[in-house]
Amino acid sequence: YGHQSLILVDGTFGISKHKLLLFIILILDENNRGIPVAFILFTPPKHNRLTSSGPLAVMTDADVKERKSLSKVWPEIILLLCFFHISQCCKNEINKQLGRGGESKVILLRQSLKTFLKSVLKEAQSMNGSEEMAGDLLYSWCLNGRMRAAEALGIPLEKLPTTNNHLEGMNEYLKNNQLNRFQRNNHLLRADILYIALVCEVIPNILTLRNLAMDLEREKAERRKEFNIINPSDRKILMQEFTQIAYLSPSIK
């Protein structure tokens, strides 16, 4: 998973009393569900690189340091930005620059400027040409950049996620459902306990739950086949001729 494909990367604090920064590397499976393939808790030696294998594209938030590090490790990687973070940054900056309050004319002008700037952002986001505006920064979140990434990955454009919601969900699940089981009175874990919990408990639990969910879906599919023993055309005839007969109509869910 993840090799020659797309990975999602994000860093988070608040997982250890030693102020470790945890980077979660997430991939998407065939059902578009996130699977953590790595938890990085330290920075490797400065000159270490792994360029012989790895992902083709990566999605991050607006963290410039993350993007620079990924480019150093994989120079040819396609960097994508989360649409949500881009929209939030632009919205906050627009509000900051335009300010609040003032006379009615000023408020009206401010609203017009906001509408115009949002339309410019939306237009740039939907660009599918090869124009270069701000270089890599535009390609990271405009339509053209997403088209390039989808082509490199060999997947339809609609299969390429636009946000880091999978990572946000994994981050919350990790802190509130997994690591808190080992905490006492909500105290953050020591580094050594954190390592043991991640390797021996958290990762196996996540993979076990995923396998159980897949087994459940397969079992449900098999049971649907067993219950749906009447041909649809035969069932229609039965309904017309024998309205008093009870019959099973399995739910598609």
C-alpha positions, -999 to 999 in steps of 0.1 A, spaced: 0 0 0 12 35 -8 40 24 -32 37 43 -65 4 57 -52 -9 85 -30 -1 91 6 -15 116 31 8 132 56 2 153 87 19 160 120 3 163 154 13 171 190 -3 161 222 6 124 222 35 123 246 47 141 277 81 145 260 66 168 233 72 144 205 59 153 171 40 124 155 37 123 118 10 99 105 14 85 70 -19 73 57 -29 56 24 -63 49 10 -74 13 3 -97 0 -25 -128 12 -5 -114 47 0 -107 41 37 -76 54 54 -50 29 66 -20 41 87 12 26 72 37 45 94 40 65 126 71 87 125 82 100 159 117 114 153 137 132 125 161 109 107 198 118 101 201 149 78 216 131 48 195 100 49 173 96 18 152 68 3 146 75 -33 146 40 -48 110 35 -39 81 55 -25 48 73 -34 41 93 -65 20 119 -48 14 132 -13 -13 155 2 -5 178 31 -19 209 47 -2 243 43 29 233 63 58 245 42 84 226 62 66 193 56 65 200 19 102 209 17 112 178 36 91 156 12 107 172 -18 141 165 -5 134 129 1 115 124 -31 125 151 -56 100 140 -83 70 137 -60 38 155 -68 28 177 -39 -10 184 -33 -26 207 -8 -58 201 11 -86 223 -3 -100 229 32 -68 244 45 -63 266 14 -99 279 17 -95 286 54 -62 304 49 -76 326 22 -108 333 42 -88 343 73 -64 365 52 -93 383 34 -110 391 67 -77 403 82 -69 426 53 -103 440 47 -112 445 84 -146 450 100 -170 478 107 -172 513 92 -198 533 73 -224 516 51 -205 525 19 -173 509 33 -192 478 44 -207 475 9 -174 479 -8 -158 453 16 -185 428 7 -179 434 -30 -142 429 -26 -148 397 -7 -171 384 -34 -145 393 -61 -116 377 -42 -136 345 -36 -145 343 -73 -108 347 -82 -99 319 -58 -126 297 -73 -115 304 -108 -78 296 -100 -89 264 -83 -107 252 -114 -78 260 -138 -70 231 -161 -45 248 -184 -7 248 -181 -4 284 -169 22 290 -143 11 313 -115 32 311 -84 47 279 -98 43 248 -76 19 265 -51 -8 268 -78 -3 233 -91 -6 219 -56 -43 228 -53 -57 238 -88 -75 215 -111 -45 212 -134 -23 199 -106 -49 174 -95 -53 162 -131 -15 157 -133 -15 137 -101 -45 115 -111 -28 108 -145 5 98 -127 -14 76 -103 -35 60 -130 -68 67 -113 -99 87 -122 -98 123 -110 -129 118 -88 -109 91 -69 -83 117 -58 -93 131 -24 -96 169 -21 -91 172 17 -72 155 45 -104 144 62 -90 108 64 -60 121 84 -81 143 107 -103 113 115 -74 91 121 -58 117 144 -89 120 165 -94 82 166 -58 77 176 -60 101 205 -95 95 218 -100 58 211 -66 42 212 -40 60 232 -63 72 259 -68 35 270 -32 36 283 -34 70 300 -40 74 337 -61 104 346 -56 118 311 -18 122 316 1 120 284 22 88 279 60 86 283 79 81 251 88 44 258 52 35 267 40 53 236 63 33 214 51 0 229 14 10 226 18 20 190 36 -11 179 20 -38 201 -16 -25 205 -26 4 182 -15 -8 148 -27 -44 154 -61 -31 167 -66 -9 136 -57 -37 112 -78 -63 131 -109 -40 130 -103 -34 93 -101 -72 87 -133 -78 107 -151 -51 88 -141 -67 55 -151 -102 67 -185 -88 78 -191 -72 44 -182 -105 27 -205 -125 50 -234 -100 44 -229 -104 6 -230 -142 8 -261 -141 30 -279 -118 5 -272 -143 -22 -287 -171 -1 -318 -152 8 -325 -138 -27 -334 -173 -41 -364 -161 -61 -359 -147 -96 -372 -111 -98 -395 -121 -127 -409 -150 -108 -414 -128 -77 -434 -104 -98 -457 -132 -111 -462 -144 -75 -471 -109 -63 -497 -107 -91 -512 -141 -88 -509 -147 -50 -511 -114 -32 -516 -132 1 -482 -150 0 -455 -135 22 -421 -131 5 -387 -118 15 -374 -85 1 -338 -82 13 -325 -47 18 -297 -35 -5 -280 -21 26 
